[in-house]
Amino acid sequence: MEQFEAIVEDADAGLRLDVYLSEQIEDISRSFVKRMVKDGLVEVAGRICTRPSRLLNAGEHVTAAIPPAPTTSLAPEAIPLDILHEDEDVLVVDKPSGLVMHPAPGHYSGTLVNAVLHHCGDLSALGCDPDRPGIVHRLDRCTSGIVVVAKSRPAFLHLSQQAREHTFDRRYVALVRGEFPEDTGRIVAAVGRSLVDPKRMSVTGIRGRDAATRFRVLERFGAASLVELELETGRTHQIRVHLRFAGRPVLGDPVYGATRFEDWPVPSAVRTRLEALDGQALHARLLGFTHPRTGERLSFTSDPPEDFAAALDALRSLVAPTPDSEREVRD
């Protein structure tokens, strides 16, 4: 078994044991951590702890024995994949909005992992979490765009390191409420679990982790804007939380954004397009990484999905055509 050992820092005091371990140990899910804790594989302050909800104190010594991944019981499913690139080491996919990345409570089938297993075969030897074979980074369920999946153990380790060190090139486009006064800028605010709802993230100085997002305004429509976003860090829901914090929530975001448009000062035809958004208007349009075998730097792009494009076209109708407003979403 692999061994984990750490001293709880001040910033992590008050975290649940399962949350702390899932954040500290790479490529492991909270559900897997819970099983470890309940199986007696974790010690806190020199004593075995079998309670995942146990709150940690600063300075406490935490150790964990990480078991090897059991044989996965995930079922391959014939779910269509929009494949942008594939070789013996990596699979690059344009994920649609609504597709969950990997099995989780409420979504035990019909995920990207199920589709990848059908396409690639058994990937259970990759990583230490049987629910996420080959997964080195994630997109939220209703965020569309490009993801890379590892197909070999060396590729998994190499890509995981790139993700951990933030050397992926990741650019997103989003439709947001209102307009930034600046053309470019940087949102810097710590992101952590909400104290009110543990399923949500929030900007907080309590148990928050440093996070930074760069933005560039591509087009302005008065009521809304098209912005490009680049991650400097990779916190959970970072872009959505940061844009909400900046007063520019993502249109269609059911958790952090703007989903009610009945009072918007726009024509009904535009309002109809906004109300038809299938989740948040956030698209991972560019992904770049170093190929784990060849060392070549690869970059892939994709266009936003139809509902995003239709809402964008509707918003463009609000302003007179100018060179600025006709800029392409593509690179």
N, C-alpha and C positions, 0 to 999 in steps of 0.2 A: 504494500500500500504506500502511496505517496503521503508525505507528512507536511502539515501546515502548522506554522507557529508564529504568533505575533503578540505584541503588547497593544492593548486598546489605547488609541490616542484620544486626546481631549475632544477633538472634533467628532469622534465616533461614540462618545459617551451617551448613553440613553438609547442606542440602537438595539433592536431585537437581535438575538444571537443569529437567527437564520438570515436576517437581512445583512448583517455584518459579514458573515462568511460568504454569502453569495456575491457581495461586492468585492471582497478581498481575494477570493480564489478565482482565477481566470477560467472561463469556459465551463461554468457550472451553474445550474439553475437553482432557484430557491427551493423548488420541490425536492430536488436531489439532496440539498443540504438538510432539509427537514428529515428525510429518511436517515441520513447520517447521524443526526442528533438523536433521533428516537432509537437508533440502534446502538447507542452508547459509545459512539466513536469520537465524541467531542468532550474536551475538558475545559472548564473555566476555573481559574484560580486554584488549579490542582485537584479539582473534583469533577467527576463525570457529570455532565449535564444532559438530561434527556428532554428538556423543555425548550422547544424552538423559540418561544416568545420571551425567554429570559432576557431582561434588560441588562446591558453591560455597563460597567463603570470604568472610568479612565484608569489606566495602569494595570488592569487585570490581564493575566497571562492566558491566552487562548491557544489550545492545540487541537488539531483534528487529524484523524487518519482517514485519508481519502481512498475509498475502495475503488478497484477497477470497475469500469462500466460493465454492467450485466448485458447479456445478449438482448438487443432491442426487440421489442414486440411490435414495433411500428409496422403497419401494413402498407406496402406499396400501393399507390392509387394512380389510375390513369387520368391525371389532371393535366391539361395542356400547359406547356411551358413555352414562353417566348424567349428562345435561346439566342443570345447575341454572340457568344463565343464558347467553344468547348475544345479541350484537349485532354490528355491523360491525367492532368493535375487539377484543372480548374473548370468550373462551369459558371458562366456569366449569364444572368437571367434578368429580364425586364419584368419585375413583379407587378401585377395589377393591384389596384386598390381593393380591399376587402379580403385579400388572401393572407391568412395568418402564417407567420414564418415557420413556427414549430408547435407541436402539441403543448397545450396548456389547459388549465381548468376551463371547461366550456367549449374547448376546441381540441378534441382528441383525434380528429381525423380531418381530411380535407385541407391539409396545410401544405406549404411549400416543401417541407421535408418529405411528406408522403409522396408528392409528385416527383421529387428528386430521386427517392428510392426506387420508384417505378422506372425512371429513366436510366439511372446509373447502376442499380443493383445495391448490394449490401455495403453500407458505409459505417457499420457499427463500431469498427476499430478506431474511428476518428474521434478524438476528444474523450472527456471523462463523463459526459452526460449522454445517456442513451436516447434522450428525447430530442437532441439537437445534433445529430451526426453531420459533420461537414460545415456546420454553421459557424462563421467567424465574425459576422456582424449582422445587425438586424435593422429592419424597417418596421415601423408601426403597422398595424393591420390595415388602416385606411390611408397609408402613405404609399404611393406608387413609386416605381423606379428601379434602378439597377442594384443588384446584389451579386456578390461572388460567393460560390460554394466550393469548398475544398473536396477533391476526389481522392487524395492520397494523404497518408500520415505526414510526410515531409511538407507537403503543400499546406496542410492544416496548421502545422507548427509555424511555418514561415509567414503565412497570412495572418495568423493570430498575433504574431509579434508586430507586424505592420499595423494592425488595428489597435493594438495596445499602445504603440508608440506614436499613434496618430500620423502615420506617414501615408495613409490613403489620401488621394485627392477626392474630396466629396463636395459636390455642389448641387444645390437644390434650387428650385424655383417655387414661389408661393404667391397666391393672391391673398392680400391682407386688407384689413379695413383701414380706410383713411390713407394719409400720405406722410412719409417721413420728410421732415424739412431738409435733411441733408441728402446728397446724392449717394454718399457712401458713409459707412460708420461701423461701429463695433459695439455689441451688447456684451457687457461683462457683468455677470451676476451669478452667485453660487446657486446651484440647483440641488434640492434634496426632497425627501419624502414629505408630503403634506402632513401637518400635524392634525388636520381635520379628517382627511380621507387618505389612508395609506395606499390606495390604488392610484392616487394622483401624485404628481410632482409639483413643486412650487419653488419660487425664488425665496430663499430663506438663509439666514445666517446661522440657523440651528441645524447642525448635522449636514449642512450643505457642502457640496464639493465645487471647487472653482470651475467655472464654465465660461467660454467665450465664443461668440458667434459673429462673424463679419457679414455685413449686408451691403448690397448695391441695388439702388432703385433702377429698374429697367424702363418702366412706364408708369405714368400717373393718370388717374381717371377721376380725381376728386374724391368720390366716395370710396375708392379702393386703389390699390397699386399692385403692380407686378414687381416682385423683388427677387434677386438672386442671393442665396445664402451659402456661406462656407463655414464648416465646423472647424474650430481649433481644438475642441475637446469633444467627447462623445458621451455625454450624460443622457440618461433615459428621458425621452420626450423633450430634449434640450431646445430645439428650434421652436416648437410649439409653445413651450413655457416662456422662452425669452421674448418671443414676439408678443405674447399676451402682456408680459411685464413692460414692454416698450409701448404698450397702448395700440399695437397693430396686430391684433389676433388674426389667425389664419381663417379665411372664409370657409364655412362648412365644417369646421372642427367641432365635434360634438362635446368635447371635454373642456378645451381651453379657448375656443374661438367664437366666431360669430356664425350663428345658424338661423337667426330670425331676421328676415328681410322685409317684413310687411310694412315697416315704417321708414324704409330707406327712401331718400329723395331721388329715385331713379324710375324710369319708365317701367311699366308692367312687364314688357318683354324682357328687359334686363333682369328684373326681379325673378321672373320665372326661371331663367337660366341659373341664377345663383341658388335658388331653392332646389334645383335639380342636381346640385353637387352631391356626389356619392362619397361622403366623408370629407376630410380636409383637403383643400386645394393645395397640396404640398407634394412635390414630385422630385425624386432623386434623379436628376437628369444627367449627371456625370459621375463616373467612378474611375479612378486611376490607381494602379498598384504595380508593384514590381513582381514580375512572374517568378514564382518560387524555384523554377528549374533553370530557366534561361537567363534570368537577371534582366530581361527586357522590361522597359517601362511601358505598360499598356494603359490605354484610356478608352472608355466607351461612353456613348451618349445615347439618350432616347428622348422622344418628344412626350409631353404630357398626355394623359388619356383624354378621351373624347369629351367627358363632362367638364374637365378643366379647360380644354380648348374652347368649348362652346361658351363657357362663362367669360373667358378672356375676350373672345370676339364680341360678346355682348357689351362688355365694359368698354372696349375700344370704340364702340358706336357712340359713346358719350362725349368723345372729344373729336375735334376736327383733325383730319389726317395731316400729320407732319412727319418729317424724317425721324424724329425721336419716337413718335408713337407707332412707327412701323418697324421698329427693331425686332428682329427675330428672337424667339426664345432659344433657338439653337445657338451653339458657339459660332 
